[in-house]
Amino acid sequence: MQPDDRDGLRAYRFETIPGEHVDALVSTRLGGASAGPYDALNLGLHVGDDDATVAANRRAFFSAFGLPFERSVWCKQVHEDAVAVIGSAHAGAGREDDTQAIGGTDALVTDVPDLPLCVMMADCVPVVLYDPEHHALGLAHAGWRGTVKRICSRTVEAMTAQYGTDPATLVAAIGPSIGPEQYEVGETVIIAAREAYGDAPILRELGGGKALFDLWAANDHDLRSAGVTQVEVSRISTVGALDEFYSHRFEAGDGVPHTGRFATVGRLRERA
């Protein structure tokens, strides 16, 4: 990924997503007006921050990077495997009011240009999928539950059903999240991961019913099992880059109930 600094804000762009056809950006916490544990560019309306401040942060980010905030589409993520098909009628859903966001979904797909799709995270894995043949886009949010429910392959399946996508033509990118050296899990997650992925090398046993779970490897495996061959992995750990990203696991707790959220935003450009 490559940093892109504008108006005191920083985003990261994926190197393999073709910028002439798609804007695919990951925000950071740099800039913005949020205080306390949300410092500073918190884009999450659901974490206890002041709504007006979050809306101002969102507007500032979209303005800095030339994206149409009024048409942005946000979702209420529930750590499941549901995929929502987004059309022009959804423009603006949840942009300043979380109750108006697309409910009960962790992935969004569209073939409508100039309709920014948004997913939020603070350790979970953002995944971008671009179909260059049908000019269609998918964004997924994969926490451990979404990962074991194979949210990435569900998103590929939805794009195939809706747009005729050939998975082999997709360009996929996995963004910043908690890294494989920091994500320690217990028996419940270990069992679920093994049931979903068998012997794939996604867990490193620590003993005592604990293991390190490699969410990057698991989602890469899921994408490739769905027929995707082009997968960029950012290898940026939220925990290792707390100066730029939020980490719920390492910032919330000890009397601090919440931290902020950064966003992955994808927008199809008009194609001649």
ChimeraX attribute file (.defattr): number of C-alpha atoms within 10 A of each C-alpha:
attribute: neighborCount
match mode: 1-to-1
recipient: residues
	/A:1	20
	/A:2	11
	/A:3	14
	/A:4	14
	/A:5	13
	/A:6	12
	/A:7	11
	/A:8	11
	/A:9	18
	/A:10	21
	/A:11	24
	/A:12	19
	/A:13	19
	/A:14	22
	/A:15	14
	/A:16	14
	/A:17	21
	/A:18	13
	/A:19	13
	/A:20	10
	/A:21	17
	/A:22	22
	/A:23	20
	/A:24	27
	/A:25	24
	/A:26	24
	/A:27	26
	/A:28	26
	/A:29	24
	/A:30	19
	/A:31	18
	/A:32	23
	/A:33	15
	/A:34	21
	/A:35	14
	/A:36	11
	/A:37	16
	/A:38	24
	/A:39	16
	/A:40	22
	/A:41	30
	/A:42	33
	/A:43	29
	/A:44	25
	/A:45	22
	/A:46	16
	/A:47	15
	/A:48	12
	/A:49	20
	/A:50	15
	/A:51	17
	/A:52	13
	/A:53	19
	/A:54	25
	/A:55	18
	/A:56	18
	/A:57	21
	/A:58	24
	/A:59	19
	/A:60	20
	/A:61	25
	/A:62	18
	/A:63	14
	/A:64	16
	/A:65	17
	/A:66	10
	/A:67	19
	/A:68	15
	/A:69	19
	/A:70	15
	/A:71	19
	/A:72	24
	/A:73	26
	/A:74	27
	/A:75	24
	/A:76	19
	/A:77	22
	/A:78	15
	/A:79	20
	/A:80	21
	/A:81	24
	/A:82	20
	/A:83	23
	/A:84	18
	/A:85	15
	/A:86	18
	/A:87	14
	/A:88	14
	/A:89	8
	/A:90	17
	/A:91	19
	/A:92	21
	/A:93	21
	/A:94	21
	/A:95	23
	/A:96	21
	/A:97	15
	/A:98	17
	/A:99	14
	/A:100	16
	/A:101	19
	/A:102	19
	/A:103	17
	/A:104	16
	/A:105	19
	/A:106	28
	/A:107	32
	/A:108	27
	/A:109	26
	/A:110	24
	/A:111	22
	/A:112	17
	/A:113	18
	/A:114	19
	/A:115	25
	/A:116	28
	/A:117	29
	/A:118	25
	/A:119	27
	/A:120	25
	/A:121	25
	/A:122	25
	/A:123	25
	/A:124	25
	/A:125	26
	/A:126	29
	/A:127	28
	/A:128	29
	/A:129	28
	/A:130	29
	/A:131	23
	/A:132	17
	/A:133	12
	/A:134	14
	/A:135	19
	/A:136	23
	/A:137	29
	/A:138	27
	/A:139	27
	/A:140	30
	/A:141	28
	/A:142	31
	/A:143	24
	/A:144	24
	/A:145	17
	/A:146	23
	/A:147	26
	/A:148	25
	/A:149	20
	/A:150	22
	/A:151	27
	/A:152	35
	/A:153	22
	/A:154	20
	/A:155	29
	/A:156	26
	/A:157	18
	/A:158	21
	/A:159	28
	/A:160	14
	/A:161	11
	/A:162	14
	/A:163	18
	/A:164	14
	/A:165	21
	/A:166	18
	/A:167	24
	/A:168	13
	/A:169	16
	/A:170	25
	/A:171	20
	/A:172	28
	/A:173	24
	/A:174	25
	/A:175	25
	/A:176	27
	/A:177	28
	/A:178	28
	/A:179	22
	/A:180	18
	/A:181	13
	/A:182	16
	/A:183	18
	/A:184	18
	/A:185	17
	/A:186	14
	/A:187	12
	/A:188	10
	/A:189	17
	/A:190	22
	/A:191	13
	/A:192	16
	/A:193	23
	/A:194	15
	/A:195	11
	/A:196	16
	/A:197	17
	/A:198	11
	/A:199	10
	/A:200	12
	/A:201	13
	/A:202	22
	/A:203	22
	/A:204	15
	/A:205	14
	/A:206	12
	/A:207	7
	/A:208	8
	/A:209	11
	/A:210	17
	/A:211	19
	/A:212	19
	/A:213	26
	/A:214	21
	/A:215	25
	/A:216	26
	/A:217	17
	/A:218	23
	/A:219	27
	/A:220	23
	/A:221	21
	/A:222	23
	/A:223	27
	/A:224	18
	/A:225	13
	/A:226	18
	/A:227	16
	/A:228	21
	/A:229	16
	/A:230	17
	/A:231	21
	/A:232	19
	/A:233	19
	/A:234	18
	/A:235	15
	/A:236	16
	/A:237	19
	/A:238	26
	/A:239	24
	/A:240	15
	/A:241	14
	/A:242	14
	/A:243	11
	/A:244	19
	/A:245	28
	/A:246	30
	/A:247	25
	/A:248	20
	/A:249	16
	/A:250	15
	/A:251	18
	/A:252	15
	/A:253	11
	/A:254	6
	/A:255	6
	/A:256	10
	/A:257	12
	/A:258	19
	/A:259	23
	/A:260	31
	/A:261	26
	/A:262	25
	/A:263	24
	/A:264	27
	/A:265	23
	/A:266	29
	/A:267	25
	/A:268	23
	/A:269	17
	/A:270	12
	/A:271	9
	/A:272	4
